[in-house]
Amino acid sequence: MLDLIEPTKCRLILAVMWQPSFSWQPHAHKIETNLEHPTDPILKIIESYFDVSLSQSETYPFDFSDYYTAEMGSNLKKCFIE
């Protein structure tokens, strides 16, 4: 017989990287478009999906590597959400 166990609680942490010239199209999630920070739509989607309140770190330039340049361009920005 299978015994069910309570799952271990964990903290949701995301690293988000973006190109500042990227234009967010929120049509699929019906989110307001006049948000102050580029990650605001991501925060709102995740908060509503997981029913949690999230915060984010300061934004910093992702200039440690050129690994993503071909796919995402240069001048990338990054922050953490938890």
Secondary structure, 3 states (H helix, E strand, C coil): CCCCCCCCCCCCCEEEEECCCCCCCHHHCCCCCCCCCCCHHHHHHHHHHHCCCCCECCCEECCCCCCCHHHHCCCCEEEEEC
